[in-house]
Each structure stands twice: as C-alpha cells, then as structure tokens.
C-alpha cells in the first residue's frame, strides 16, 4: 500500500523535470515504506534507504541548479529547507547502518508530511521563474 500518491492537483509544479522527479521520489519512498511495513530484512531496507536518500540529494541538487540559473529570489530559503531534510536523512542513514535505529512508520510519515508541505509551498513558488 502506498504511503503517498502524486497528483497534479496536490503536487504539480508546472515544471516538467520537477514533477517527473517528484513522481520518482514518491515511488522510492513508497517502496521503502512497503519494505519496512512488510518486515523486510535490514539489507533490503538499507539498500532502499540508501537509494532513496541518494535520489533526494540528486533531486535537490537539480532543483537548486535550476533555481540558481534563473536567479530565483527564494533560492536561499528553499535551499535551507533542502539542507535540513538532507541532514536529517543522513543522520538516520548513518544510525541505521550502525545498527542503532530501525526505519519505522514514523520516518515515512515525517517525509510524507515534509513533502506535503514543501512541494505546494516552496516548489510551486519557483514555477514562474523556472518556466521563464
């Protein structure tokens, strides 16, 4: 069962690359959620966690390059939002691989809530700039 579903109404930014990357991001998060909810072993969960975190970093980097290229006014604040999530994810990833924590439903809910806030509030704000 999916944790989060991409719809144009809720998450569309009208920026082609961003919408496609968000769909991929949701798919990777849903896969991680399915593994943890299904009781997958640590190796499978860790592999998916690593894939998810790597994709988040790649996606954020792409957005940031595009915002900089278009001199988007909200770049600095937007990047700080990205940096905070990456820090949280990297800390969890390190603790998971050290055997100190497990990936739980709370992690999925945290990321889901972050995406539900971030995309409509921050990503839609760059639509005009990136489409100019």
N, CA, C and O atoms as a GROMACS GRO file, in nm:
protein
  528
    1UNK      N    1   0.084  -0.119   0.000
    1UNK     CA    2   0.000   0.000   0.000
    1UNK      C    3   0.088   0.125   0.000
    1UNK      O    4   0.184   0.135   0.076
    2UNK      N    5   0.054   0.219  -0.086
    2UNK     CA    6   0.133   0.342  -0.099
    2UNK      C    7   0.117   0.432   0.022
    2UNK      O    8   0.010   0.442   0.081
    3UNK      N    9   0.224   0.497   0.055
    3UNK     CA   10   0.225   0.596   0.162
    3UNK      C   11   0.179   0.731   0.110
    3UNK      O   12   0.108   0.805   0.178
    4UNK      N   13   0.220   0.763  -0.014
    4UNK     CA   14   0.191   0.894  -0.072
    4UNK      C   15   0.171   0.877  -0.223
    4UNK      O   16   0.241   0.799  -0.287
    5UNK      N   17   0.076   0.951  -0.277
    5UNK     CA   18   0.045   0.942  -0.419
    5UNK      C   19   0.058   1.080  -0.481
    5UNK      O   20   0.003   1.178  -0.431
    6UNK      N   21   0.132   1.088  -0.592
    6UNK     CA   22   0.149   1.214  -0.663
    6UNK      C   23   0.025   1.241  -0.746
    6UNK      O   24  -0.018   1.156  -0.824
    7UNK      N   25  -0.032   1.359  -0.729
    7UNK     CA   26  -0.138   1.407  -0.818
    7UNK      C   27  -0.103   1.548  -0.859
    7UNK      O   28  -0.041   1.622  -0.782
    8UNK      N   29  -0.142   1.586  -0.978
    8UNK     CA   30  -0.114   1.721  -1.027
    8UNK      C   31  -0.180   1.826  -0.939
    8UNK      O   32  -0.124   1.932  -0.915
    9UNK      N   33  -0.300   1.795  -0.892
    9UNK     CA   34  -0.373   1.892  -0.809
    9UNK      C   35  -0.298   1.922  -0.679
    9UNK      O   36  -0.288   2.037  -0.638
   10UNK      N   37  -0.246   1.819  -0.616
   10UNK     CA   38  -0.181   1.838  -0.487
   10UNK      C   39  -0.033   1.873  -0.499
   10UNK      O   40   0.019   1.952  -0.420
   11UNK      N   41   0.035   1.816  -0.598
   11UNK     CA   42   0.180   1.829  -0.602
   11UNK      C   43   0.237   1.885  -0.732
   11UNK      O   44   0.358   1.906  -0.742
   12UNK      N   45   0.154   1.909  -0.831
   12UNK     CA   46   0.204   1.961  -0.959
   12UNK      C   47   0.267   2.099  -0.944
   12UNK      O   48   0.213   2.185  -0.875
   13UNK      N   49   0.380   2.118  -1.010
   13UNK     CA   50   0.450   2.247  -1.005
   13UNK      C   51   0.447   2.319  -1.139
   13UNK      O   52   0.484   2.436  -1.147
   14UNK      N   53   0.405   2.250  -1.245
   14UNK     CA   54   0.408   2.301  -1.382
   14UNK      C   55   0.552   2.318  -1.431
   14UNK      O   56   0.578   2.392  -1.526
   15UNK      N   57   0.644   2.248  -1.367
   15UNK     CA   58   0.783   2.244  -1.411
   15UNK      C   59   0.812   2.098  -1.442
   15UNK      O   60   0.819   2.015  -1.351
   16UNK      N   61   0.829   2.067  -1.570
   16UNK     CA   62   0.837   1.929  -1.615
   16UNK      C   63   0.935   1.841  -1.539
   16UNK      O   64   0.897   1.735  -1.490
   17UNK      N   65   1.061   1.883  -1.530
   17UNK     CA   66   1.160   1.798  -1.465
   17UNK      C   67   1.125   1.776  -1.318
   17UNK      O   68   1.143   1.666  -1.265
   18UNK      N   69   1.074   1.880  -1.252
   18UNK     CA   70   1.044   1.870  -1.110
   18UNK      C   71   0.929   1.771  -1.087
   18UNK      O   72   0.936   1.687  -0.998
   19UNK      N   73   0.825   1.781  -1.166
   19UNK     CA   74   0.711   1.690  -1.150
   19UNK      C   75   0.754   1.546  -1.174
   19UNK      O   76   0.714   1.456  -1.100
   20UNK      N   77   0.835   1.522  -1.276
   20UNK     CA   78   0.881   1.386  -1.304
   20UNK      C   79   0.970   1.334  -1.191
   20UNK      O   80   0.957   1.219  -1.150
   21UNK      N   81   1.058   1.418  -1.141
   21UNK     CA   82   1.146   1.376  -1.031
   21UNK      C   83   1.067   1.355  -0.902
   21UNK      O   84   1.099   1.265  -0.824
   22UNK      N   85   0.965   1.435  -0.880
   22UNK     CA   86   0.881   1.415  -0.761
   22UNK      C   87   0.809   1.280  -0.769
   22UNK      O   88   0.796   1.210  -0.669
   23UNK      N   89   0.762   1.244  -0.888
   23UNK     CA   90   0.696   1.114  -0.905
   23UNK      C   91   0.793   1.001  -0.870
   23UNK      O   92   0.756   0.905  -0.803
   24UNK      N   93   0.917   1.013  -0.916
   24UNK     CA   94   1.019   0.911  -0.887
   24UNK      C   95   1.048   0.909  -0.737
   24UNK      O   96   1.060   0.802  -0.677
   25UNK      N   97   1.058   1.026  -0.677
   25UNK     CA   98   1.082   1.036  -0.533
   25UNK      C   99   0.971   0.968  -0.454
   25UNK      O  100   0.998   0.894  -0.359
   26UNK      N  101   0.847   0.991  -0.493
   26UNK     CA  102   0.733   0.928  -0.426
   26UNK      C  103   0.740   0.777  -0.441
   26UNK      O  104   0.714   0.703  -0.346
   27UNK      N  105   0.776   0.730  -0.559
   27UNK     CA  106   0.786   0.587  -0.585
   27UNK      C  107   0.893   0.523  -0.495
   27UNK      O  108   0.871   0.415  -0.440
   28UNK      N  109   1.007   0.588  -0.482
   28UNK     CA  110   1.115   0.536  -0.398
   28UNK      C  111   1.075   0.537  -0.250
   28UNK      O  112   1.108   0.444  -0.176
   29UNK      N  113   1.006   0.642  -0.206
   29UNK     CA  114   0.958   0.647  -0.068
   29UNK      C  115   0.854   0.537  -0.045
   29UNK      O  116   0.857   0.471   0.059
   30UNK      N  117   0.764   0.518  -0.139
   30UNK     CA  118   0.662   0.413  -0.125
   30UNK      C  119   0.726   0.274  -0.117
   30UNK      O  120   0.681   0.189  -0.041
   31UNK      N  121   0.830   0.252  -0.196
   31UNK     CA  122   0.899   0.123  -0.191
   31UNK      C  123   0.964   0.101  -0.055
   31UNK      O  124   0.956  -0.008   0.002
   32UNK      N  125   1.027   0.206  -0.002
   32UNK     CA  126   1.088   0.196   0.131
   32UNK      C  127   0.980   0.168   0.236
   32UNK      O  128   0.999   0.083   0.324
   33UNK      N  129   0.869   0.237   0.226
   33UNK     CA  130   0.758   0.217   0.318
   33UNK      C  131   0.706   0.072   0.311
   33UNK      O  132   0.681   0.010   0.414
   34UNK      N  133   0.690   0.020   0.190
   34UNK     CA  134   0.641  -0.116   0.173
   34UNK      C  135   0.738  -0.217   0.234
   34UNK      O  136   0.696  -0.315   0.295
   35UNK      N  137   0.868  -0.194   0.217
   35UNK     CA  138   0.967  -0.285   0.275
   35UNK      C  139   0.959  -0.284   0.427
   35UNK      O  140   0.959  -0.389   0.491
   36UNK      N  141   0.953  -0.164   0.485
   36UNK     CA  142   0.950  -0.157   0.631
   36UNK      C  143   0.819  -0.210   0.687
   36UNK      O  144   0.819  -0.279   0.790
   37UNK      N  145   0.708  -0.179   0.622
   37UNK     CA  146   0.578  -0.228   0.669
   37UNK      C  147   0.567  -0.379   0.654
   37UNK      O  148   0.497  -0.445   0.730
   38UNK      N  149   0.636  -0.432   0.554
   38UNK     CA  150   0.630  -0.576   0.528
   38UNK      C  151   0.733  -0.657   0.604
   38UNK      O  152   0.741  -0.778   0.588
   39UNK      N  153   0.811  -0.590   0.688
   39UNK     CA  154   0.909  -0.662   0.769
   39UNK      C  155   1.030  -0.712   0.691
   39UNK      O  156   1.086  -0.815   0.726
   40UNK      N  157   1.070  -0.640   0.588
   40UNK     CA  158   1.186  -0.681   0.508
   40UNK      C  159   1.312  -0.684   0.594
   40UNK      O  160   1.318  -0.618   0.698
   41UNK      N  161   1.410  -0.759   0.550
   41UNK     CA  162   1.536  -0.766   0.626
   41UNK      C  163   1.613  -0.634   0.616
   41UNK      O  164   1.585  -0.551   0.529
   42UNK      N  165   1.708  -0.617   0.704
   42UNK     CA  166   1.785  -0.491   0.713
   42UNK      C  167   1.862  -0.462   0.584
   42UNK      O  168   1.879  -0.346   0.546
   43UNK      N  169   1.909  -0.566   0.518
   43UNK     CA  170   1.986  -0.544   0.396
   43UNK      C  171   1.898  -0.481   0.288
   43UNK      O  172   1.938  -0.382   0.226
   44UNK      N  173   1.781  -0.537   0.266
   44UNK     CA  174   1.689  -0.483   0.165
   44UNK      C  175   1.644  -0.342   0.203
   44UNK      O  176   1.638  -0.253   0.119
   45UNK      N  177   1.613  -0.324   0.330
   45UNK     CA  178   1.570  -0.192   0.378
   45UNK      C  179   1.683  -0.091   0.363
   45UNK      O  180   1.660   0.021   0.317
   46UNK      N  181   1.803  -0.130   0.401
   46UNK     CA  182   1.918  -0.040   0.390
   46UNK      C  183   1.949  -0.002   0.248
   46UNK      O  184   1.983   0.113   0.220
   47UNK      N  185   1.938  -0.098   0.157
   47UNK     CA  186   1.961  -0.068   0.015
   47UNK      C  187   1.860   0.033  -0.036
   47UNK      O  188   1.896   0.127  -0.107
   48UNK      N  189   1.733   0.014   0.001
   48UNK     CA  190   1.630   0.108  -0.044
   48UNK      C  191   1.645   0.244   0.024
   48UNK      O  192   1.622   0.347  -0.040
   49UNK      N  193   1.682   0.245   0.150
   49UNK     CA  194   1.706   0.371   0.220
   49UNK      C  195   1.818   0.449   0.151
   49UNK      O  196   1.805   0.569   0.127
   50UNK      N  197   1.926   0.380   0.119
   50UNK     CA  198   2.039   0.445   0.050
   50UNK      C  199   1.996   0.500  -0.085
   50UNK      O  200   2.034   0.612  -0.122
   51UNK      N  201   1.917   0.422  -0.158
   51UNK     CA  202   1.868   0.466  -0.289
   51UNK      C  203   1.779   0.589  -0.274
   51UNK      O  204   1.791   0.685  -0.351
   52UNK      N  205   1.691   0.586  -0.176
   52UNK     CA  206   1.601   0.699  -0.153
   52UNK      C  207   1.679   0.826  -0.117
   52UNK      O  208   1.656   0.932  -0.176
   53UNK      N  209   1.771   0.815  -0.021
   53UNK     CA  210   1.848   0.932   0.023
   53UNK      C  211   1.932   0.986  -0.093
   53UNK      O  212   1.939   1.108  -0.113
   54UNK      N  213   1.996   0.898  -0.169
   54UNK     CA  214   2.077   0.942  -0.284
   54UNK      C  215   1.991   1.016  -0.386
   54UNK      O  216   2.035   1.115  -0.444
   55UNK      N  217   1.869   0.968  -0.408
   55UNK     CA  218   1.782   1.034  -0.504
   55UNK      C  219   1.735   1.169  -0.453
   55UNK      O  220   1.725   1.265  -0.530
   56UNK      N  221   1.707   1.179  -0.325
   56UNK     CA  222   1.669   1.307  -0.265
   56UNK      C  223   1.781   1.409  -0.288
   56UNK      O  224   1.755   1.522  -0.331
   57UNK      N  225   1.904   1.370  -0.260
   57UNK     CA  226   2.019   1.459  -0.278
   57UNK      C  227   2.031   1.501  -0.425
   57UNK      O  228   2.052   1.619  -0.455
   58UNK      N  229   2.019   1.405  -0.514
   58UNK     CA  230   2.028   1.433  -0.658
   58UNK      C  231   1.917   1.529  -0.703
   58UNK      O  232   1.942   1.624  -0.776
   59UNK      N  233   1.795   1.502  -0.659
   59UNK     CA  234   1.681   1.586  -0.696
   59UNK      C  235   1.699   1.729  -0.643
   59UNK      O  236   1.680   1.826  -0.716
   60UNK      N  237   1.734   1.741  -0.516
   60UNK     CA  238   1.752   1.874  -0.458
   60UNK      C  239   1.861   1.950  -0.532
   60UNK      O  240   1.846   2.070  -0.560
   61UNK      N  241   1.970   1.884  -0.564
   61UNK     CA  242   2.080   1.947  -0.637
   61UNK      C  243   2.032   1.998  -0.773
   61UNK      O  244   2.067   2.109  -0.814
   62UNK      N  245   1.951   1.918  -0.841
   62UNK     CA  246   1.898   1.958  -0.971
   62UNK      C  247   1.808   2.082  -0.956
   62UNK      O  248   1.821   2.178  -1.032
   63UNK      N  249   1.718   2.079  -0.860
   63UNK     CA  250   1.631   2.196  -0.837
   63UNK      C  251   1.714   2.320  -0.807
   63UNK      O  252   1.688   2.428  -0.860
   64UNK      N  253   1.814   2.304  -0.723
   64UNK     CA  254   1.896   2.419  -0.683
   64UNK      C  255   1.974   2.476  -0.801
   64UNK      O  256   1.986   2.598  -0.814
   65UNK      N  257   2.025   2.391  -0.888
   65UNK     CA  258   2.096   2.439  -1.007
   65UNK      C  259   2.001   2.519  -1.097
   65UNK      O  260   2.036   2.625  -1.149
   66UNK      N  261   1.880   2.468  -1.113
   66UNK     CA  262   1.781   2.536  -1.196
   66UNK      C  263   1.739   2.670  -1.134
   66UNK      O  264   1.725   2.769  -1.205
   67UNK      N  265   1.721   2.672  -1.004
   67UNK     CA  266   1.683   2.797  -0.937
   67UNK      C  267   1.795   2.900  -0.950
   67UNK      O  268   1.769   3.017  -0.975
   68UNK      N  269   1.919   2.857  -0.932
   68UNK     CA  270   2.033   2.948  -0.946
   68UNK      C  271   2.045   3.001  -1.088
   68UNK      O  272   2.071   3.120  -1.109
   69UNK      N  273   2.026   2.914  -1.184
   69UNK     CA  274   2.038   2.954  -1.325
   69UNK      C  275   1.936   3.061  -1.362
   69UNK      O  276   1.961   3.144  -1.449
   70UNK      N  277   1.820   3.057  -1.297
   70UNK     CA  278   1.714   3.155  -1.325
   70UNK      C  279   1.710   3.268  -1.222
   70UNK      O  280   1.618   3.349  -1.222
   71UNK      N  281   1.810   3.272  -1.133
   71UNK     CA  282   1.818   3.375  -1.028
   71UNK      C  283   1.689   3.385  -0.947
   71UNK      O  284   1.638   3.494  -0.922
   72UNK      N  285   1.637   3.270  -0.907
   72UNK     CA  286   1.513   3.265  -0.830
   72UNK      C  287   1.532   3.331  -0.695
   72UNK      O  288   1.623   3.295  -0.620
   73UNK      N  289   1.447   3.430  -0.663
   73UNK     CA  290   1.459   3.507  -0.539
   73UNK      C  291   1.451   3.422  -0.412
   73UNK      O  292   1.515   3.455  -0.313
   74UNK      N  293   1.375   3.316  -0.414
   74UNK     CA  294   1.356   3.234  -0.296
   74UNK      C  295   1.461   3.124  -0.279
   74UNK      O  296   1.446   3.036  -0.194
   75UNK      N  297   1.567   3.129  -0.358
   75UNK     CA  298   1.667   3.023  -0.358
   75UNK      C  299   1.726   2.994  -0.220
   75UNK      O  300   1.730   2.879  -0.178
   76UNK      N  301   1.771   3.096  -0.149
   76UNK     CA  302   1.842   3.076  -0.023
   76UNK      C  303   1.754   3.004   0.079
   76UNK      O  304   1.798   2.909   0.143
   77UNK      N  305   1.632   3.049   0.095
   77UNK     CA  306   1.542   2.985   0.191
   77UNK      C  307   1.506   2.844   0.145
   77UNK      O  308   1.499   2.751   0.226
   78UNK      N  309   1.482   2.828   0.016
   78UNK     CA  310   1.448   2.698  -0.038
   78UNK      C  311   1.562   2.599  -0.013
   78UNK      O  312   1.538   2.486   0.029
   79UNK      N  313   1.684   2.641  -0.039
   79UNK     CA  314   1.800   2.555  -0.017
   79UNK      C  315   1.814   2.518   0.131
   79UNK      O  316   1.852   2.406   0.163
   80UNK      N  317   1.783   2.611   0.219
   80UNK     CA  318   1.793   2.580   0.362
   80UNK      C  319   1.692   2.471   0.401
   80UNK      O  320   1.721   2.388   0.488
   81UNK      N  321   1.576   2.471   0.339
   81UNK     CA  322   1.478   2.364   0.361
   81UNK      C  323   1.535   2.230   0.315
   81UNK      O  324   1.523   2.129   0.385
   82UNK      N  325   1.596   2.230   0.198
   82UNK     CA  326   1.658   2.108   0.146
   82UNK      C  327   1.770   2.060   0.239
   82UNK      O  328   1.777   1.942   0.273
   83UNK      N  329   1.855   2.151   0.278
   83UNK     CA  330   1.970   2.115   0.363
   83UNK      C  331   1.925   2.051   0.494
   83UNK      O  332   1.987   1.956   0.541
   84UNK      N  333   1.819   2.103   0.552
   84UNK     CA  334   1.770   2.049   0.679
   84UNK      C  335   1.720   1.906   0.661
   84UNK      O  336   1.746   1.820   0.746
   85UNK      N  337   1.648   1.878   0.552
   85UNK     CA  338   1.599   1.743   0.531
   85UNK      C  339   1.714   1.647   0.500
   85UNK      O  340   1.716   1.534   0.549
   86UNK      N  341   1.810   1.692   0.422
   86UNK     CA  342   1.925   1.608   0.391
   86UNK      C  343   2.002   1.573   0.518
   86UNK      O  344   2.046   1.460   0.535
   87UNK      N  345   2.018   1.669   0.607
   87UNK     CA  346   2.087   1.644   0.733
   87UNK      C  347   2.012   1.538   0.815
   87UNK      O  348   2.074   1.445   0.867
   88UNK      N  349   1.882   1.552   0.825
   88UNK     CA  350   1.801   1.456   0.899
   88UNK      C  351   1.815   1.316   0.836
   88UNK      O  352   1.834   1.218   0.907
   89UNK      N  353   1.805   1.310   0.705
   89UNK     CA  354   1.816   1.182   0.635
   89UNK      C  355   1.952   1.118   0.651
   89UNK      O  356   1.962   0.998   0.672
   90UNK      N  357   2.058   1.199   0.641
   90UNK     CA  358   2.194   1.146   0.654
   90UNK      C  359   2.220   1.094   0.794
   90UNK      O  360   2.286   0.991   0.812
   91UNK      N  361   2.169   1.164   0.895
   91UNK     CA  362   2.186   1.118   1.033
   91UNK      C  363   2.114   0.985   1.055
   91UNK      O  364   2.169   0.894   1.117
   92UNK      N  365   1.993   0.973   1.004
   92UNK     CA  366   1.918   0.849   1.018
   92UNK      C  367   1.988   0.736   0.943
   92UNK      O  368   1.999   0.625   0.994
   93UNK      N  369   2.034   0.766   0.824
   93UNK     CA  370   2.103   0.666   0.743
   93UNK      C  371   2.228   0.613   0.816
   93UNK      O  372   2.252   0.493   0.820
   94UNK      N  373   2.304   0.703   0.874
   94UNK     CA  374   2.425   0.664   0.948
   94UNK      C  375   2.388   0.576   1.068
   94UNK      O  376   2.450   0.472   1.090
   95UNK      N  377   2.287   0.617   1.144
   95UNK     CA  378   2.244   0.539   1.261
   95UNK      C  379   2.186   0.404   1.220
   95UNK      O  380   2.208   0.304   1.289
   96UNK      N  381   2.113   0.400   1.109
   96UNK     CA  382   2.056   0.274   1.062
   96UNK      C  383   2.168   0.175   1.030
   96UNK      O  384   2.165   0.060   1.073
   97UNK      N  385   2.266   0.221   0.953
   97UNK     CA  386   2.375   0.131   0.913
   97UNK      C  387   2.466   0.093   1.029
   97UNK      O  388   2.536  -0.008   1.022
   98UNK      N  389   2.465   0.171   1.135
   98UNK     CA  390   2.541   0.136   1.256
   98UNK      C  391   2.461   0.042   1.346
   98UNK      O  392   2.511  -0.002   1.449
   99UNK      N  393   2.337   0.013   1.307
   99UNK     CA  394   2.253  -0.076   1.387
   99UNK      C  395   2.190  -0.010   1.508
   99UNK      O  396   2.141  -0.078   1.598
  100UNK      N  397   2.191   0.123   1.510
  100UNK     CA  398   2.139   0.196   1.626
  100UNK      C  399   1.989   0.224   1.618
  100UNK      O  400   1.924   0.242   1.722
  101UNK      N  401   1.933   0.228   1.497
  101UNK     CA  402   1.790   0.255   1.479
  101UNK      C  403   1.735   0.169   1.366
  101UNK      O  404   1.810   0.113   1.285
  102UNK      N  405   1.604   0.159   1.362
  102UNK     CA  406   1.535   0.094   1.252
  102UNK      C  407   1.458   0.201   1.174
  102UNK      O  408   1.431   0.310   1.226
  103UNK      N  409   1.424   0.169   1.052
  103UNK     CA  410   1.337   0.257   0.974
  103UNK      C  411   1.194   0.219   1.012
  103UNK      O  412   1.154   0.103   0.998
  104UNK      N  413   1.120   0.315   1.060
  104UNK     CA  414   0.986   0.288   1.111
  104UNK      C  415   0.881   0.368   1.034
  104UNK      O  416   0.913   0.450   0.948
  105UNK      N  417   0.758   0.343   1.068
  105UNK     CA  418   0.645   0.417   1.011
  105UNK      C  419   0.662   0.568   1.035
  105UNK      O  420   0.623   0.649   0.951
  106UNK      N  421   0.720   0.604   1.148
  106UNK     CA  422   0.738   0.746   1.180
  106UNK      C  423   0.827   0.815   1.078
  106UNK      O  424   0.802   0.931   1.042
  107UNK      N  425   0.930   0.746   1.030
  107UNK     CA  426   1.017   0.806   0.928
  107UNK      C  427   0.937   0.834   0.802
  107UNK      O  428   0.945   0.943   0.746
  108UNK      N  429   0.859   0.735   0.757
  108UNK     CA  430   0.777   0.755   0.638
  108UNK      C  431   0.679   0.870   0.654
  108UNK      O  432   0.660   0.950   0.563
  109UNK      N  433   0.617   0.878   0.772
  109UNK     CA  434   0.522   0.986   0.798
  109UNK      C  435   0.591   1.122   0.802
  109UNK      O  436   0.535   1.222   0.756
  110UNK      N  437   0.712   1.126   0.857
  110UNK     CA  438   0.789   1.251   0.860
  110UNK      C  439   0.817   1.301   0.718
  110UNK      O  440   0.796   1.418   0.688
  111UNK      N  441   0.863   1.211   0.633
  111UNK     CA  442   0.895   1.251   0.496
  111UNK      C  443   0.768   1.287   0.420
  111UNK      O  444   0.766   1.385   0.346
  112UNK      N  445   0.663   1.210   0.438
  112UNK     CA  446   0.535   1.240   0.373
  112UNK      C  447   0.487   1.380   0.412
  112UNK      O  448   0.451   1.459   0.325
  113UNK      N  449   0.488   1.410   0.540
  113UNK     CA  450   0.444   1.542   0.587
  113UNK      C  451   0.531   1.652   0.531
  113UNK      O  452   0.481   1.758   0.492
  114UNK      N  453   0.661   1.628   0.526
  114UNK     CA  454   0.754   1.728   0.472
  114UNK      C  455   0.721   1.755   0.326
  114UNK      O  456   0.714   1.871   0.284
  115UNK      N  457   0.700   1.651   0.248
  115UNK     CA  458   0.667   1.667   0.106
  115UNK      C  459   0.534   1.737   0.086
  115UNK      O  460   0.520   1.821  -0.002
  116UNK      N  461   0.435   1.701   0.169
  116UNK     CA  462   0.303   1.763   0.158
  116UNK      C  463   0.307   1.912   0.189
  116UNK      O  464   0.224   1.988   0.139
  117UNK      N  465   0.402   1.955   0.268
  117UNK     CA  466   0.420   2.097   0.298
  117UNK      C  467   0.511   2.164   0.196
  117UNK      O  468   0.481   2.272   0.145
  118UNK      N  469   0.622   2.100   0.167
  118UNK     CA  470   0.728   2.162   0.087
  118UNK      C  471   0.689   2.184  -0.060
  118UNK      O  472   0.708   2.294  -0.113
  119UNK      N  473   0.635   2.083  -0.124
  119UNK     CA  474   0.608   2.097  -0.267
  119UNK      C  475   0.506   2.208  -0.295
  119UNK      O  476   0.534   2.295  -0.377
  120UNK      N  477   0.388   2.206  -0.230
  120UNK     CA  478   0.294   2.316  -0.259
  120UNK      C  479   0.345   2.454  -0.218
  120UNK      O  480   0.319   2.552  -0.288
  121UNK      N  481   0.416   2.462  -0.108
  121UNK     CA  482   0.459   2.592  -0.057
  121UNK      C  483   0.586   2.644  -0.124
  121UNK      O  484   0.592   2.760  -0.164
  122UNK      N  485   0.686   2.560  -0.137
  122UNK     CA  486   0.817   2.605  -0.185
  122UNK      C  487   0.840   2.575  -0.333
  122UNK      O  488   0.890   2.661  -0.405
  123UNK      N  489   0.806   2.456  -0.378
  123UNK     CA  490   0.836   2.421  -0.517
  123UNK      C  491   0.743   2.493  -0.614
  123UNK      O  492   0.789   2.537  -0.720
  124UNK      N  493   0.617   2.506  -0.581
  124UNK     CA  494   0.527   2.579  -0.672
  124UNK      C  495   0.571   2.725  -0.684
  124UNK      O  496   0.543   2.789  -0.786
  125UNK      N  497   0.638   2.776  -0.584
  125UNK     CA  498   0.681   2.916  -0.588
  125UNK      C  499   0.786   2.942  -0.696
  125UNK      O  500   0.801   3.056  -0.739
  126UNK      N  501   0.858   2.840  -0.739
  126UNK     CA  502   0.960   2.862  -0.841
  126UNK      C  503   0.907   2.841  -0.984
  126UNK      O  504   0.981   2.859  -1.080
  127UNK      N  505   0.782   2.803  -0.996
  127UNK     CA  506   0.725   2.771  -1.127
  127UNK      C  507   0.745   2.883  -1.230
  127UNK      O  508   0.796   2.858  -1.339
  128UNK      N  509   0.705   3.004  -1.196
  128UNK     CA  510   0.716   3.114  -1.292
  128UNK      C  511   0.861   3.141  -1.330
  128UNK      O  512   0.892   3.161  -1.448
  129UNK      N  513   0.949   3.141  -1.231
  129UNK     CA  514   1.090   3.169  -1.257
  129UNK      C  515   1.153   3.062  -1.347
  129UNK      O  516   1.223   3.093  -1.443
  130UNK      N  517   1.127   2.936  -1.315
  130UNK     CA  518   1.190   2.828  -1.391
  130UNK      C  519   1.128   2.810  -1.530
  130UNK      O  520   1.192   2.755  -1.620
  131UNK      N  521   1.006   2.856  -1.548
  131UNK     CA  522   0.942   2.847  -1.679
  131UNK      C  523   0.964   2.972  -1.764
  131UNK      O  524   0.911   2.981  -1.875
  132UNK      N  525   1.040   3.069  -1.713
  132UNK     CA  526   1.061   3.194  -1.789
  132UNK      C  527   1.172   3.178  -1.891
  132UNK      O  528   1.202   3.273  -1.963
   0.00000   0.00000   0.00000
